[in-house]
Amino acid sequence: MDSELAEVRALEAEIAVLRPACEEPPAPGGDAASVRKSFPEIYQSDSEGWESSKDLRSNLGHLESELLFLSTLTGISIRNYSKKTETLTSPEMAEKSIKKVLQRHRLSGTCHMISFQLEFQILEVQNKENLSSVITDLNIIMEPTTTYSELSEFVSRAEERRDLFMFFRSLHFFVEWCEYRKRTFKHFKEKYPEAVRLPEGASASYMRVQSTSQPGFELVIVWRIQTDEEGKVVPKLDLLTKVPRQALELDKKGVVETAAVGFRALLSVLGIEAALESLLSVLCMEHGGQSPQ
Amino acid sequence: MELEKALSQDESKGGVLAHLEKLETQVNRSRKKLEEPQGAQAVESSLGTKIRDKLRSEVKQRQARVAVRDTSVEPDQTLEISEQKAWERKRENVKAILQAYRFTGLSGKLTSRGVCVCIHTAFEGTLLDSYFVDLVIQKPLRIHHHSIPAFIPLEEISAKYLQTNIQHFLFSLCEYLNAYAGRKYQADQLQRDFAAFLAGPLQRNSLCNVLSFTYKVELRGQAFTFCARLLYKDLTVTLPTDVTVTHQGMDTLPTSWEEQRASHENLFCTKALHKVFASFTQREKLDMSLVH
């Protein structure tokens, strides 16, 4: 009897121990999400400075929209960026309390259809009076180089001058001119579909204009986009003529010969679009063709 | 025997707590029975053992489940940490890219009503001052504040492009500011590093697009003073568009000096101002080494 009673009491004690053990943790197989939800709080209280992942995500979202905005504003998208810094020391520098820091930057991105990769170094020198930052080395890789051979010109100039800002400025204006050239070529192709030929597409640097009634006569408008010493982007247009020999012999006044000079004069007076328009309208009317409306 | 039934039934239906409660009531009941004088001892004894066994197995199961849950929670937590870390890395990366925009010459920060654009300047690799334009984004776009110097034709540029082509507006402003910063830097460098050459102060206007100075030149033991006047007609350039170098003193220069004068004019047109003077000092050194 006693032993049985003792056994029952022992069981009661076991139940007493078991009860809290069963109450404490959440039910087995219970909601895993509740663990996840409570986790950031534990996280935050455990180590100061950690933020909740919700805040982190909304902060990231804000920064990402800022990034998108900046790339729209500037037309330049930076895809990747990394930086390494190295503090240069020497006893002499310590004596004069000069601090030198060498930063190595890698940056890649796109500006419209052109992609770029840059590597540059900035040497920061801090002395008692001032802080100077100088780009000591600049390397630029651009793509596609074949489509835009004009690019290599200002790339090498920017590298030589270590002028990072000039590079981006020139790139922006270059792209702007390319877009304008493309729009203009397309416009004339649409307006004069019979006469205008774009054998390498609207993005190429030239447009062929063929007389519809006299197939032997052809004009080639070459539109280059050049950069000068200071990185300024300037358009350069030239007119080339293709005229049959017999016609040349008849050309006593040398009209064909002076066409290129005349075209330049026209450009300076009318501007690019109007000069091309007047040239094309004359060419298409002259041979009895009707100028499309 | 209903007790045994109860013991075997509950497992699937109730939770562990419910089961424990039942067990508790069973035990209480059995105790009451035990305390009754005519208790069927054998039954009670076997029942007690059964309850105990049942409880022990329950505890074991319970412990096993808790152990499983613990280990299954741990990967969840590490997943959470790595996810958090990934988000943080991503954020740091975006932050760094935002900062890297300054290397394009244009960076910016969103404000409550628009954007504050920062325009950075440099001259041949030397990073110089930055300026800001605080834009209110509404129709039409409006400049709220700015730190552009008064002599930069901001109004003219904004009238032309601000409403129609903001990119063009910003890059044009970059052109003007970088050219101004570049001209100023060259004049400053000349004053700072080559003061010994200058006979009198360097004169300049606020835009630094008209510079004039008098400088000493020595050639084969003879000393002359030249006056240079540099004009930058185009405000977006850092090399002068018009250069005149004249001499003081004699009306007609000996041929060798005339050549010098002309070559200086050419140098000022094609090279940065302080670099022209740096080339003078190099030549002087060269001359000296030839003499000695």
Interface residues (C-beta under 8 A of the other chain):
Chain A: M1 E4 L5 E7 V8 A10 L11 E12 E14 I15 L18 R19 A21 C22 E23 P25 A27 P28 G29 A32 V35 R36 F39 P40 Y43 W50 S53 L56 R57 N59 L60 L63 E64 S65 E66 L67 F69 L70 L73 T74 G75 I76 I78 N80 Y81 S82 K83 H105 L107 L118 F120 I122 S132 S133 V134 I135 T136 L138 R161 R162 D163 L164 F165 M166 F168 R169 H172 F173 E176 E229 E230 K232
Chain B: G15 V16 L17 L20 L23 E24 V27 S30 R31 L34 Q41 E44 S45 G48 T49 I51 R52 L55 R56 E58 V59 R62 R65 V66 V68 R69 S72 V73 D76 Q77 E80 E83 Q84 W87 E88 K90 R91 N93 V94 K95 A96 I97 L98 A100 Y101 F103 T104 G105 L106 S107 G108 K109 L110 V115 V117 H120 T121 A122 F123 E124 G125 T126 L127 I166 Q167 H168 L170 F171 C174 E175 N178 A179 T236 V237 T238 L239
